[in-house]
Amino acid sequence: MISIVICTYNRDKYIYNVLKSIAEQEYPVELYEIVLINNNSTDNTEALCLKFRNDYPHVNFQYHIETQQGLSFARNRGIVESKGEIIIYIDDDAEAQAGFLNEYEHVFEEHPDMIAAGGKVIPVFEGKEPKWMSKIMRTLLGGALDHGNKIKPFKKGTYPGGGNAAYKKEAFEIFGLFNTDLGRKGGGLMGSEEKDMFDRFRKKELAFYYVPKAVIYHYIPESRFSETFFKKLSVSIGFSEKTRTLAVSKRKYIGRLFQEVLKWIFTMALLVGYTIILQPQKGWKLLRFRAYVTKGLLKKNEIN
């Protein structure tokens, strides 16, 4: 059985759509379940989940409320409640495309050595993309992920997107649950809980694969284009990296600081490149992103 886990917090605008996109897959209903974890939503999420249950009574649908605030707490609750051998996480503001479940089933059957996998993520920006939007910014703000059209292992330094990732359930029995010091909490923008998990796999040389036909559309509101959101997200990325690496060792954190120096050099090169092709706004946005991430790496406390 496959368990599709959806963790949600105040996304009533999107939640019914993602549930519907799973329920309408051409995949035997007896071979999957949907496990929805409501992480203390204060909007209309619960009513929409109940509507989904009434609209699709044939679907094995679990609905749970996780009272400990935080995405990692919700992810971990999903693991506990799931009955499937494979657990797929999909974001609450996403939409699974045709063949989503079939593709994941196929890749786990074809690659028995595989511990996890991740599919393609196509961001759908609800507002007009600003001139500073670059490929890197699409990944940062929209979670864009596209490594081509072939099934293949993720290369060193690359990872599945957290909103479209599948795991053998036994992975969590072996490596433990998601680190609850990482991941978003309420309105906070911490992350890196998935990266932390994949690093555990990589340390043991376990494979996780890119699955190009397991596609989701990820809907992005125009509010993410604001400088306030951009700054908060970027600083949180840096602080998440600090938290993640220090949880391993001080040496790991120092190594991440050295990586940041290299990233600065790369960012400066991008600024020059974008300026040459008369798109300097893209380069300057990347420079601000780098500055905010560095600030987060050096912060003592999480940004509110």
Buried (B, 14 or more C-beta within 10 A) or exposed (E): EBBBBBBBBBBBBBBBBBBBBBBEBEBEEEEBBBBBBBBBBEBBBBEBBEEBBEEBEEBBBBBBBBEEBBBBBBBBBBBEBBEBEBBBBBBBBBBBBEBBBBBBBBBBEEBEEBBBBBBBBBBEBEEEBEEBBBEBBBBBBBBBBBBEEEBEBBEEEEBBBBBBBBBBBEBBEEBEBBBBBBBBBEEBBBBBBBBBBBBBBBEEEBBBBBBBBBBBBBBBEEEBBEEEBBBBBBBBBBBBBBBBBBBBEEEEBEEBBEBBEEBBEEBBEBBEEBBEEEBBBBBBBBBBBBBBBBBBBEBEEBBE
